[in-house]
Amino acid sequence: MLKNISKILAIDPGIALMGIAFFDSGKLVYHGVEVVTGRKTPQEKLREARKRILRLVRDFKPRVLVIEKASFANNRTAALLNVLTSDIKAIARRKKLGLVDYAPSTVKKWLCGNGHASKKEVAKAVVARFPELKVYLTQDRAWKEEYHQNMFDAVALGIMAKKQ
């Protein structure tokens, strides 16, 4: 289904940190983390995140957006994340892009063989496919590892989408 799609933008949505990966013709062209910083209201964070997504769509011109499904926990962050995920889906529809969303457990099961794999295990599975990302695997600070986990999750989403 997606094997013939040449441009895939994979997004691990987040209110403060969003993992991003862009694949063109099966090659990982870009990977990173978008940061929404500063003291902002929830509405300002959502607005900023939407602007970042629109910029990425404009810059990369993907044919398909792949996102991680939001969880349904009952807390403020999860509620904001659900709104952001809905916004990303709306952007895909408005821009006439294909849209695929995967549950985190589905990606973990497919990539690691275990739907309850840790973020570290996902990162190692990603590095097995893209050795150039090994530099991000082990960091000297815990916050750096957490930061890069967002990027690893986005790359994992893209890997899964391009193999489907």
N, C-alpha and C positions, 0 to 999 in steps of 0.2 A: 504494500500500500504506500508507505512513505519512502521506500527504497529509491524510487525514481524522482523524488523531490530533491533538488540540488541545494536549496538554501533553507536551513533550519535554525531558528533562534530559540534556544532553550533557556528558560528562566526559572530559578528557584525563588519564588516570591518571598519578600520580607519587608517589614515596615522600616527597619533600620538598615539591613543589609540584604541585597538581592544578588544571588549568584547568576552569572550570565555566561553562556557559551554559544558561539556561532559556528555552524558547520556549513561548508560550501563544497558540494560534490564529495561528501563523505569525509572531508578533511577538517580538523579542528583549526579554525582560522583565528578565533579570538576566545579568550577566557578571562574572566575577571569578576570583580565584586563591585556593585554600585552601592555607594554609601549615602544614606539620607541622614545628614547630621544636624546638629544644633537643637536648640530648644524650640520645638514646634508643637503646635496643637495636633491632635490626630488628623484633623481635616487638612492641615498644611502638609503633614507627612504623606497622606494619600495623594494630594495634589502633586507634590514633588515626585513621588514614585511614578505616577501616571505620566508626568512630563519626561521622566527618564525612559520609560517604556516607549513612548512615542518617538523620542530621539533615536533610540536603538532601532526601531522599525524603520525610521526614515534613513538612518545611516547604513544599515545592513541590507535593507530591502529583502527580508525573508519571504519565503512562500508559505512557511508553516511556523506557528508558534507552538512550543511544547512547554507546558507548565506543570508544576507539582500541584496536585489537588490540596486544597486547604483542609485542615482538620476541623472538627466541629466541637472543640472544647468550649466550655462556657467561661471565658474570661475576655478581658478587653482586647488583649493583643490578638487572640484568635478571631475575635469579631472584626477587627481592622483587617486582618489578613484575608478573611473571607470576602470583605468588601473589595480589597485590592485584587484578589483573584477574579472576582466578578468583573471588575473594571478591565482587567487584561483580556478576558474573554470578549467583552464588548468592543475593545480596540481591535481585536482580531476580526470580529464580524464587520465592523465599520470599514476596515482596511481590506476586506475580502481575502483574508488569510486563512489557511487551514489551521485548525486548532486541535491539539491533542493534549489531554491531561492524564497524568498517571498518579496513583496513590503512592506515597513513599514506600509502603511495604511491597507493592508490585515491582517497583524499580529495584529494590534490595533483593527480592526473590530472584528476579531475572538476572541481575548482574552478579550477585554473590551466592545465589543458591539458598539464601536464607532471608525470609521476609522480615526478620528481626535483627538483621546485621547492624552493627554499630556504624557510626559515621566514619570512623577510622577504617573499618573494613571496606566501606564503599570507596573511600579515597584510595585505598590500596588497589582495589579492582580497577579503578579509573587509571591509576598510574601504570598498571600492567598493560593497558591499551595505549596509553600516551606517556611513555617514559619521560618526556620533556617536562612533565608536571611534577616529577619526583621532588624537585626543589621546594615545592609547597607542602610536601607531606609531613616533614618533621621540622618544627620551628622551635626557637629558643624560648618562646613565651606561649602560654596556654591561649591567650586571646588571639594570637596570630593563627594558631591552628583552627580555632573556632571561626575566625574570619574566613579562612580559605575553605572551610567545609562547605560554605555556600557555593563557591565556585565548583568544587568537586561534585556537589549535588546537581548543579546545572549541567555539567559535562555528562554525568550519568544519565540524566534525562535525555540529552541529545544522542548519546550512544544508543540508548534503547529505541528512540524514535527512528534513527536511521537504519536500524536493523529490522524494523517491523515491515 
